[in-house]
Amino acid sequence: MTTLNLFAFLAQGQETIAEKDSFYNLSPVEVKAVRAAEHAPVTKTNISKKEIEKQNLVQDLPFLLNQTPSVVINADAGNGVGYTGIRIRGTDATRINVTLNGIPYNDAESQGTFFVDLPDFASSVNSIQIQRGVGTSSNGGGAFGATINFSTNEANLKPYSEFNNSYGSFATWKNTIKAGTGLIGHHFTVDARLSNITSSGFIDRASSKLRSLYFSTGYIGKSNSLRFNLFKGYEKTYQAWYGVSEADLKAGNRRINYAGTEKPGEPYDNETDNYWQDHYQLFYTHHFNERLAFNTALFFTKGKGYYEEYRAGQTYSSYNLPSPVLGGNVMDTADFIRQLWLNNNFYGNIFSLQYHDASTEITFGGAYTRYEGNHYGKLIWATYGLTGPDKWYDLNALKTDFNSYAKLLQEFSKRWNAYADLQYRHVRYNIDGFPDNRDLFIKNNYDFFNPKIGVSYAHNGWSGYFSYGIAQKEPNRDDFEAGKNQQPKPERLHDIELGFERRGRNYRWGATFYYMKYRDQLVLTGKINDVGAYTRTNIPDSYRMGVELQGSLQPVSWFKAEGNLTLSRNKVKRFTEYIDDYDNSGQKLNNYFSTDIALSPEIIGSATVSFFPIKNLELGLMSKYVSNQYLDNTENDGRKLNAYYVQDARAIYTLHKKVLKDANIIFQVNNIFNKKYEPNGYTYNYIYGEELIVNNYYFPMAETNFMIAINLKL
């Protein structure tokens, strides 16, 4: 058998449980270890490269997932470029496990995912799998509501080159160059990409300058393969993370930006976030035979950057600096320009051993990772000059994470499969102080056992599954600053999923019922910790319960419709709110029962209608509906985000010429009905003058805007 034929054989797989699932079969070994096969009893959505390319104009990765079930997205700058966010079933990004080729991507300390550090990464992604609920065991942070796996390691067998250029509203540009050698001499392959993105942003001054590089080379042998990936990202974004006040929103000042306005006169022009992130990945795979394969990977992620800000009316003593004396006067207070730095190393190893035959699929795997984070603050200017050291804090953190898992998917009849997934995870976390509490040292160890079991059924176009799983998750870095007597407990989730689906020749429909019960979920309550800051607090009992409906229909060749609808209840059984009482120098407590969890809409729906009126032309209408969301857990109508419905339109025209493999023009208009809406926000409240003062802040999205892309494939 030639190497090329062997590679094709390995890509297609043999007659196994996953045989019908080409998406799963074509995944590299390291990706299969964390992905769910077609018949695994896991709630999932698969996105192919073709689907990614349709949407990949310029907006960040969360926007490419907007039409998938239970997803709500947002963007600080309002147009999907720069800092963006995603929630799935109301679960925020710190609880969504993200892997790149099976390697953890979540920030080890905040546990968030900052896709702004990977500009245009979608242009190198071959496939995406989203798992909702606990999902299968993965590497990295605990999946506490969803898992997203990105794969870039599928091999391109034929040489190619691409030139992709996009332009749109708010002076937004994307320029991408891609090329690949295909398979050289039946063994070697090289892929490379360069990208540049710039945008002024919808919000005033919320500009973005983003650059990235992707390079991958691999050797594919009869039994062994080796691949090296390098991807680098750089971002410089003007801060827009304060949102817009309710008063300004009502006055029509939707684009106002408060960042940099502490500077007298014009806003400070370098109130920016600056970050560099480099990823190095080395994969080795050995196939012992057609049934047994081993994979391991070493990785190193280097991150370094800072955000710069102008702060007015600060005291020298707050930075541990002596007050200067000018003309005999002691200058205690001044304006400062400061930089808050993070310099971190994240490295480790992932591994998996996979066996499959006609009725059994077994995977043993795991990972060991180590994170070393250095946090420090630098002063670069003050009104009356600076004396002494330029760092006013310099703190270290160390986090190690080891997990191992065993997965079994067993076919015990032609219609039924059983699934078991057992994971052990050990986390060690040391924090050597915080900027506002230098003497607070944290040394915690966590041991988590996360079992998952389920069954699935498939026959004559019908399929269904039932699963039960447990997930546990350690607190984030900021949660530990609560003080010695207010340390947070880890969170725990019990997840039940029940789904069924019917597939026909030209239609598909299905439903998933889920119940996610939390113990000790961490939420903001308004409670002040030992250093006067607001940190999250464990609440004993809360849950999410809902149904996800999905369907698609293509009755004729020129028309296709698909959509999804989530109906849910998301409740805190008992919630205690703490409100600062400036009249009495304390906090007032309010108790609530069975209130909605913050930022968890009861209804989320999306739909796409596609028309193919003539050859090579596709017209699409994409819609999104999100019901009311509350900004906190009190279910107070004075602190909420209003429901919104947004409609986008897209046209794709494709040419096939002798010189060009593909040439297409994509024209997309977002928010064609000019809806003014806000998908994200926050609130803080206090009592003053015997009156409750409510401060709501919102993150508005852009009104009607457009993008046009010209993509050439040679």
C-alpha positions in Angstrom: 0.0 0.0 0.0 1.5 3.4 -0.9 1.8 6.1 1.7 -0.8 8.2 0.0 -3.3 5.3 -0.2 -2.6 4.5 3.5 -3.2 8.2 4.4 -6.5 8.1 2.5 -7.4 4.9 4.3 -6.6 6.3 7.7 -8.6 9.4 6.9 -11.7 7.5 5.8 -11.4 4.9 8.6 -12.7 1.3 8.4 -16.1 -0.1 9.0 -16.6 0.9 12.6 -19.1 2.6 14.9 -18.2 6.0 13.5 -18.1 4.8 9.9 -21.1 6.9 8.8 -19.7 10.0 10.5 -17.2 11.5 8.0 -16.8 14.6 10.1 -15.5 12.5 13.0 -13.5 10.0 10.8 -11.6 12.7 8.9 -10.5 14.3 12.2 -6.9 13.7 13.2 -6.2 11.3 16.0 -5.4 14.0 18.6 -8.8 15.7 17.8 -10.8 12.5 17.8 -9.7 12.0 21.4 -11.7 14.9 22.6 -14.5 14.9 20.0 -17.8 13.0 20.1 -18.5 10.4 17.4 -21.9 10.5 15.6 -23.4 7.8 17.9 -22.0 9.1 21.1 -24.8 10.3 23.4 -23.6 13.9 23.4 -25.4 17.0 22.4 -23.3 18.5 19.7 -23.1 20.6 16.5 -20.5 20.0 13.8 -19.3 22.8 11.5 -17.4 22.0 8.3 -14.8 24.0 6.5 -17.3 24.9 3.8 -19.7 26.4 6.3 -16.8 28.3 8.0 -15.7 29.9 4.7 -19.2 31.3 4.0 -19.2 33.3 7.2 -15.5 34.1 7.6 -15.5 37.7 6.3 -13.8 39.5 9.2 -15.7 39.0 12.4 -14.2 37.0 15.2 -14.8 33.3 16.0 -17.9 33.7 18.2 -19.8 35.4 15.3 -19.1 32.3 13.1 -21.0 30.3 15.8 -24.0 32.6 16.1 -26.5 30.5 14.1 -25.8 27.4 16.3 -28.2 26.4 19.1 -28.4 28.3 22.4 -25.6 30.8 21.4 -25.6 34.5 22.3 -22.7 36.7 21.1 -21.5 40.2 21.9 -18.6 42.6 21.0 -17.1 45.5 23.0 -16.5 47.5 19.8 -20.0 46.6 18.5 -19.1 45.2 15.1 -17.5 41.8 15.9 -13.9 42.9 15.5 -11.6 43.1 18.6 -12.9 41.8 22.0 -15.9 39.5 21.5 -17.8 37.2 23.8 -20.0 34.1 23.6 -22.5 32.4 25.9 -24.0 29.0 25.3 -27.1 28.1 27.2 -26.4 31.2 29.3 -22.9 29.8 30.2 -20.2 32.4 29.9 -16.8 31.9 28.2 -15.0 31.1 31.5 -17.1 27.9 31.7 -16.7 26.9 28.1 -13.8 24.5 27.5 -11.9 25.4 24.3 -9.2 23.3 22.6 -7.1 23.9 19.5 -6.2 20.5 18.0 -6.9 19.0 21.4 -4.6 21.4 23.2 -6.2 23.6 25.9 -6.7 27.3 25.0 -8.6 28.7 28.0 -6.6 31.2 30.0 -5.4 29.2 33.0 -6.2 31.9 35.5 -9.3 33.7 34.3 -10.4 30.6 32.4 -11.8 32.9 29.7 -11.1 32.6 26.0 -9.7 35.7 24.2 -10.1 35.0 20.5 -8.8 38.5 19.8 -5.4 37.0 20.5 -5.9 34.7 17.5 -6.9 37.1 14.7 -8.4 35.4 11.6 -7.8 32.0 13.1 -10.9 30.8 11.4 -9.0 31.0 8.1 -6.9 28.0 9.2 -9.6 26.0 10.8 -10.8 22.9 9.0 -13.7 21.9 11.3 -15.4 22.8 14.6 -17.3 20.8 17.0 -19.5 22.4 19.7 -20.7 20.1 22.6 -23.4 21.5 24.8 -23.7 20.4 28.4 -21.0 18.5 30.1 -19.9 16.8 26.8 -17.0 14.3 26.6 -13.9 14.6 28.7 -11.5 17.1 27.3 -8.1 18.7 28.1 -7.8 21.9 30.1 -10.4 23.8 32.2 -13.6 22.1 33.2 -16.4 22.1 30.6 -19.2 23.6 32.7 -21.9 24.1 30.0 -20.2 23.7 26.7 -17.0 22.6 24.8 -15.6 24.0 21.6 -13.0 22.1 19.7 -11.1 23.6 16.7 -9.1 21.5 14.3 -6.4 22.8 11.9 -4.5 19.6 11.4 -6.5 17.9 8.6 -4.0 17.5 5.7 -4.5 19.2 2.3 -3.5 16.6 -0.3 -3.4 19.1 -3.2 -1.4 22.3 -3.6 -3.3 25.6 -3.3 -3.0 29.3 -2.8 -5.7 31.8 -1.7 -6.1 35.5 -1.6 -8.9 36.7 0.6 -9.8 40.4 1.0 -12.7 42.0 2.8 -13.8 45.5 3.3 -16.8 47.0 5.2 -18.3 49.5 7.5 -16.3 51.4 10.1 -13.2 51.3 7.9 -12.9 47.5 8.4 -10.3 45.6 6.4 -9.2 42.0 6.3 -6.3 40.8 4.0 -5.3 37.1 4.1 -2.8 35.2 2.0 -2.8 31.4 2.3 -0.8 28.7 0.5 -0.1 25.0 0.8 2.1 22.5 -1.0 -0.3 19.6 -0.9 1.3 16.2 -0.3 4.9 16.3 -1.6 6.4 12.9 -2.5 3.5 11.2 -0.7 5.0 12.3 2.6 5.4 16.0 3.3 3.0 18.9 3.5 3.4 22.6 4.4 0.6 25.2 5.0 1.0 28.9 5.7 -1.1 32.0 6.2 -0.6 35.7 6.9 -3.5 37.9 8.0 -4.0 41.6 8.8 -7.2 43.1 10.2 -8.0 46.7 11.0 -11.2 48.4 12.0 -12.3 51.7 13.6 -15.1 49.9 15.4 -18.7 51.0 15.8 -18.0 52.4 19.3 -16.1 55.7 19.3 -12.3 55.1 19.2 -12.8 51.3 19.6 -10.2 50.6 16.9 -8.4 47.3 16.3 -5.1 46.5 14.7 -4.7 42.7 14.5 -2.0 40.6 12.8 -1.5 36.9 12.7 0.7 34.1 11.2 0.0 30.4 10.8 2.6 27.8 9.7 2.2 24.1 9.7 4.4 21.3 8.3 3.9 17.6 8.5 5.4 14.2 7.6 3.0 11.4 6.9 4.4 7.9 6.9 3.0 4.4 6.7 2.8 4.0 10.4 4.1 7.3 11.8 3.2 10.9 11.3 4.7 14.1 12.7 3.3 17.6 12.5 4.6 21.0 13.8 2.3 24.0 14.1 3.3 27.6 14.7 0.7 30.4 15.0 1.2 33.9 16.3 -1.2 36.7 17.0 -0.8 40.3 17.9 -3.6 42.7 18.9 -3.8 46.4 19.7 -7.3 47.5 20.6 -8.5 50.7 22.0 -10.4 49.9 25.2 -14.2 49.8 25.0 -15.0 47.6 28.0 -16.8 50.2 30.1 -20.0 50.0 28.1 -22.6 52.8 27.7 -24.6 54.2 30.6 -28.4 53.9 30.5 -28.7 57.7 30.5 -26.5 58.0 27.4 -28.3 55.2 25.7 -31.6 56.9 26.2 -30.1 60.1 24.9 -29.1 58.4 21.7 -25.3 58.4 22.5 -24.9 54.7 21.6 -21.3 55.1 20.4 -19.9 57.0 23.3 -16.7 55.6 24.9 -15.6 56.5 28.4 -12.1 55.0 28.1 -9.3 57.6 28.2 -11.7 60.4 29.3 -10.0 60.8 32.7 -7.4 62.8 30.8 -8.3 66.5 30.7 -9.3 67.8 27.3 -9.2 65.2 24.5 -9.4 61.5 25.6 -6.0 59.8 26.0 -5.1 58.4 22.6 -3.2 55.3 23.8 -5.8 53.9 26.2 -5.2 50.5 24.6 -4.9 46.8 25.1 -1.7 45.3 23.7 -1.0 41.6 23.6 1.3 39.1 21.8 0.6 35.3 21.8 2.7 32.6 20.2 1.6 28.9 20.0 4.0 26.1 19.3 2.5 22.6 18.8 4.4 19.3 18.0 2.3 16.2 17.3 3.4 12.6 16.8 1.1 9.8 15.8 1.9 6.1 15.5 -0.5 3.5 14.0 0.4 0.1 15.4 -2.1 -1.4 13.0 -5.5 -0.6 11.5 -7.2 -0.7 14.9 -4.7 0.8 17.3 -3.1 4.3 17.3 -1.2 6.4 19.7 -0.8 10.1 19.7 1.1 12.6 21.8 1.8 16.3 21.5 4.0 18.8 23.2 3.0 22.5 23.2 4.2 25.8 24.4 2.2 29.0 24.5 3.9 32.3 25.1 1.8 35.3 26.0 3.0 38.8 26.9 1.2 42.2 26.9 -0.4 45.0 28.8 -3.2 47.5 28.8 -2.3 51.1 29.2 -4.6 53.7 30.9 -4.6 57.3 32.1 -5.7 57.6 35.7 -6.5 61.0 37.2 -6.4 62.1 40.8 -4.3 59.2 42.1 -2.1 59.4 45.2 1.6 58.7 45.0 1.3 56.6 48.2 -1.2 54.2 46.4 1.8 53.3 44.2 4.2 53.1 47.1 6.0 56.2 45.9 7.2 59.2 47.9 5.3 62.4 47.1 7.4 65.0 45.3 8.0 68.4 46.7 7.7 71.4 44.3 8.2 75.0 45.5 7.9 73.8 49.0 4.6 72.1 48.4 4.1 68.4 48.8 2.3 67.0 45.8 0.3 64.0 47.2 -2.0 63.7 44.2 -1.3 63.6 40.5 -2.4 62.1 37.2 -0.6 58.9 36.1 -0.2 56.8 33.0 0.2 53.2 33.9 0.5 49.8 32.3 -0.8 46.5 33.7 1.4 43.7 32.4 1.0 40.0 32.1 3.9 37.8 31.1 3.0 34.1 31.0 4.2 30.7 29.9 1.8 27.8 29.3 3.2 24.4 28.3 2.6 20.7 28.6 1.8 17.4 26.9 -1.4 15.8 25.7 -1.7 12.1 24.8 -4.2 9.4 23.7 -4.3 5.7 22.9 -7.2 4.8 20.6 -8.5 1.3 19.7 -11.5 0.6 17.5 -13.0 -2.4 15.7 -16.4 -3.1 14.2 -18.3 -2.7 17.4 -15.9 -1.1 20.0 -14.1 2.2 20.4 -11.9 2.8 23.4 -9.8 5.8 24.1 -7.3 6.4 27.0 -5.9 9.9 27.2 -5.1 13.0 29.2 -2.8 15.9 29.6 -0.4 17.6 31.9 -0.1 21.4 31.7 1.9 24.0 33.6 1.1 27.7 33.7 3.6 30.4 35.0 2.1 33.9 35.2 3.9 37.1 36.1 1.6 40.0 36.9 3.2 43.5 37.3 2.3 47.1 37.0 4.5 49.8 35.4 4.2 53.6 35.7 5.4 55.5 32.7 4.4 59.0 33.5 3.0 61.2 36.3 2.1 64.9 36.4 5.0 65.8 38.8 7.4 63.1 37.7 8.3 59.7 39.0 10.9 58.6 41.5 11.7 55.1 42.7 11.0 51.8 41.0 8.7 51.8 37.9 6.8 48.7 39.1 4.3 49.2 41.9 3.5 45.4 42.1 5.3 42.3 40.8 3.4 39.1 41.5 3.7 35.5 40.4 1.2 32.6 40.0 1.7 28.9 39.2 -1.0 26.5 38.1 -0.6 22.8 37.2 -3.3 20.7 35.7 -3.2 16.9 35.2 -6.1 14.9 33.8 -6.6 11.4 32.6 -9.7 9.8 31.1 -11.0 6.6 29.7 -13.8 6.5 27.1 -15.8 3.5 25.8 -18.3 3.5 23.0 -19.7 0.0 22.6 -22.2 -1.3 20.0 -24.1 -4.1 21.6 -26.6 -4.4 18.8 -27.1 -3.0 15.3 -29.3 -0.3 16.9 -27.9 0.3 20.3 -24.7 1.8 21.7 -23.5 2.3 25.2 -21.1 5.0 26.3 -18.9 5.5 29.4 -16.4 8.2 30.1 -14.4 8.5 33.3 -12.1 11.4 34.0 -9.8 12.3 36.9 -8.4 15.8 37.2 -5.9 17.3 39.7 -5.3 21.0 39.8 -2.7 22.8 41.9 -2.9 26.6 42.1 -0.5 28.9 43.9 -0.9 32.7 43.9 1.7 35.0 45.5 -0.5 37.9 46.3 -2.8 40.4 44.5 -2.2 44.1 43.5 -4.6 45.2 46.2 -3.7 42.5 48.7 0.0 41.7 48.5 0.0 39.5 51.6 -2.7 37.1 50.5 -1.0 33.9 49.4 -3.2 31.1 47.9 -2.1 27.4 47.8 -4.9 25.2 46.8 -5.2 21.6 45.5 -8.3 20.2 43.8 -9.1 16.6 42.9 -12.1 16.1 40.6 -13.7 12.8 39.4 -16.1 13.5 36.4 -18.0 10.4 35.3 -20.3 10.3 32.2 -22.6 7.5 31.0 -25.2 7.2 28.3 -26.9 5.1 25.6 -27.8 5.9 22.0 -30.2 4.3 19.4 -30.2 4.6 15.6 -32.6 2.8 13.1 -34.3 3.7 9.8 -33.6 7.4 10.0 -34.4 7.7 13.7 -31.8 8.3 16.4 -31.9 9.1 20.1 -29.7 9.2 23.2 -29.7 9.7 26.9 -26.7 10.7 29.0 -25.8 11.8 32.6 -22.6 13.5 33.5 -20.9 15.3 36.3 -18.5 18.3 35.9 -16.5 20.1 38.5 -14.5 23.4 38.1 -12.1 25.3 40.3 -12.6 29.1 40.9 -11.0 31.8 38.8 -8.0 33.9 40.0 -10.1 36.9 40.9 -12.4 34.7 43.1 -9.5 34.0 45.5 -9.0 37.7 46.3 -12.0 37.5 48.6 -9.6 37.0 51.6 -8.6 34.3 54.0 -12.1 34.0 55.5 -14.0 34.2 52.3 -12.3 31.6 50.0 -14.6 30.2 47.3 -15.4 26.6 46.9 -15.3 24.7 43.6 -18.4 24.5 41.5 -20.2 21.2 40.6 -22.7 20.4 37.8 -25.0 17.4 37.2 -26.1 17.3 33.6 -28.9 15.2 32.1 -29.4 15.2 28.3 -32.1 13.4 26.3 -32.2 13.9 22.6 -33.8 12.4 19.5 -33.7 13.1 15.7 -35.4 12.1 12.5 -33.6 12.3 9.2 -35.2 11.9 5.8 -34.1 12.4 2.2 -34.6 16.1 2.2 -35.3 17.0 5.8 -34.1 16.7 9.4 -35.6 17.6 12.7 -34.8 16.9 16.3 -35.1 17.9 19.9 -32.8 17.8 23.0 -34.1 18.1 26.6 -31.5 19.1 29.2 -31.4 19.6 32.9 -28.2 21.2 34.4 -28.2 21.3 38.2 -25.5 23.4 39.9 -24.1 23.3 43.3 -22.0 26.2 44.6 -22.2 28.1 41.3 -20.1 31.3 41.6 -22.0 34.5 40.8 -21.7 38.2 41.6 -23.9 39.1 44.5 -22.6 42.6 45.3 -20.9 41.4 48.5 -17.7 43.3 49.3 -14.6 41.2 50.2 -11.8 41.8 52.7 -10.1 44.4 50.4 -13.3 46.2 49.4 -13.7 44.6 46.0 -16.7 42.8 44.5 -16.0 39.1 43.9 -18.1 36.2 43.0 -19.8 34.2 45.8 -20.9 30.5 45.9 -24.7 30.1 45.8 -25.8 26.6 46.9 -28.6 25.7 44.5 -29.4 26.8 40.9 -30.3 25.1 37.6 -30.8 25.4 33.9 -33.5 23.4 32.2 -34.7 23.6 28.6 -35.4 22.1 25.2 -33.4 22.8 22.0 -35.3 22.3 18.8 -33.5 22.0 15.4 -34.5 21.3 11.9 -33.7 21.7 8.2 -35.7 21.3 5.0 -34.7 21.2 1.3 -37.8 20.3 -0.7 -36.3 21.5 -4.0 -32.8 22.1 -5.3 -33.1 25.9 -5.2 -34.4 26.3 -1.7 -33.2 25.3 1.8 -34.3 26.3 5.3 -32.7 25.5 8.6 -33.1 26.8 12.1 -33.1 26.1 15.9 -35.0 27.3 18.9 -34.1 27.1 22.6 -36.8 27.4 25.3 -35.4 27.4 28.8 -35.7 28.2 32.5 -32.6 29.3 34.3 -33.1 29.8 38.0 -31.3 30.6 41.3 -33.4 29.0 44.0 -32.3 31.5 46.7 -30.3 34.6 46.1 -29.0 37.2 48.5 -28.2 40.6 47.1 -25.8 42.9 48.8 -26.2 46.7 48.2 -23.7 49.3 49.4 -25.5 51.6 51.9 -23.6 54.9 51.9 -26.0 56.4 54.4 -25.2 53.8 57.1 -21.7 52.7 56.0 -22.5 49.1 55.4 -24.4 46.9 53.1 -28.1 46.1 52.9 -29.2 42.6 52.2 -32.2 41.6 50.0 -33.3 37.9 49.7 -34.9 36.6 46.5 -36.4 33.2 45.6 -36.5 31.4 42.3 -35.1 34.3 40.2 -33.6 34.1 36.7 -29.9 33.6 36.4 -28.2 36.7 35.0 -27.7 36.9 31.2 -29.7 33.8 30.6 -32.5 34.4 28.1 -35.5 32.1 28.1 -35.8 32.1 24.3 -32.9 31.9 21.8 -33.7 31.3 18.1 -31.9 31.5 14.8 -32.8 30.6 11.2 -31.2 30.6 7.8 -33.1 30.6 4.5 -31.0 30.0 1.4 -32.0 30.4 -2.2 -30.1 29.2 -5.3 -31.9 31.0 -8.1 -29.2 30.5 -10.8 -26.1 28.5 -11.2 -23.2 29.7 -8.9 -25.4 32.2 -6.9 -26.5 31.7 -3.3 -28.8 34.2 -1.5 -29.2 33.8 2.3 -31.3 35.4 5.0 -30.0 34.8 8.6 -32.1 35.8 11.6 -31.5 35.8 15.3 -33.9 36.3 18.2 -32.9 36.6 21.9 -35.5 37.3 24.6 -35.1 39.5 27.7 -32.0 39.0 29.8 -31.5 40.3 33.3 -28.2 42.0 34.3 -28.1 40.4 37.8 -29.9 37.6 39.6 -32.7 39.7 41.1 -35.0 39.4 38.1 -35.6 43.2 38.3 -37.2 44.8 35.2 -35.1 47.9 35.9 -31.9 46.0 35.3 -32.3 44.1 32.1 -31.5 43.8 28.4 -34.4 44.1 26.1 -35.3 41.3 23.7 -34.1 41.7 20.1 -34.5 40.3 16.6 -31.8 40.9 14.1 -31.9 40.0 10.4 -28.8 39.7 8.1 -28.6 39.1 4.4 -25.9 37.6 2.3 -25.2 36.9 -1.4 -22.4 34.6 -2.7 -21.4 34.4 -6.3 -18.9 31.8 -7.3 -16.9 31.5 -10.5 -15.0 28.4 -11.7 -12.3 29.2 -14.3 -9.4 27.3 -15.7 -6.8 29.5 -13.9 -8.9 29.7 -10.8 -10.1 26.8 -8.8 -12.6 29.1 -7.2 -13.4 32.8 -7.1 -16.2 34.1 -5.1 -17.7 37.4 -4.1 -19.5 37.6 -0.8 -21.7 40.6 0.0 -23.3 40.7 3.5 -25.5 43.3 5.1 -25.8 42.9 8.9 -28.8 44.2 10.8 -30.8 45.1 7.7 -33.7 46.5 9.8 -31.4 48.8 11.7 -32.3 47.4 15.1 -30.8 49.2 18.1 -30.0 46.4 20.5 -27.6 45.4 23.3 -26.7 41.7 23.9 -24.5 42.3 27.0 -24.2 44.6 30.0 -23.7 44.9 33.7 -25.2 46.7 36.7 -24.1 48.1 40.1 -26.4 49.8 42.7 -26.1 51.6 45.9 -28.1 53.5 48.5 -27.5 57.2 48.9 -29.8 59.8 50.5 -32.2 57.0 51.4 -32.6 56.3 47.7 -31.6 53.3 45.6 -29.3 54.4 42.8 -29.3 52.0 39.8 -26.4 52.1 37.4 -26.9 50.0 34.3 -24.3 49.8 31.5 -24.8 48.3 28.1 -22.7 47.2 25.1 -24.6 48.3 22.0 -24.1 46.5 18.7 -23.8 48.3 15.4 -26.8 49.3 13.4 -27.0 48.5 9.7 -23.6 47.7 8.3 -22.0 45.8 5.5 -19.1 43.6 4.4 -17.9 42.6 1.0 -15.3 40.0 0.3 -13.4 38.8 -2.8 -11.8 35.4 -2.3 -9.5 33.8 -5.0 -8.3 30.2 -4.9 -5.6 29.1 -7.3 
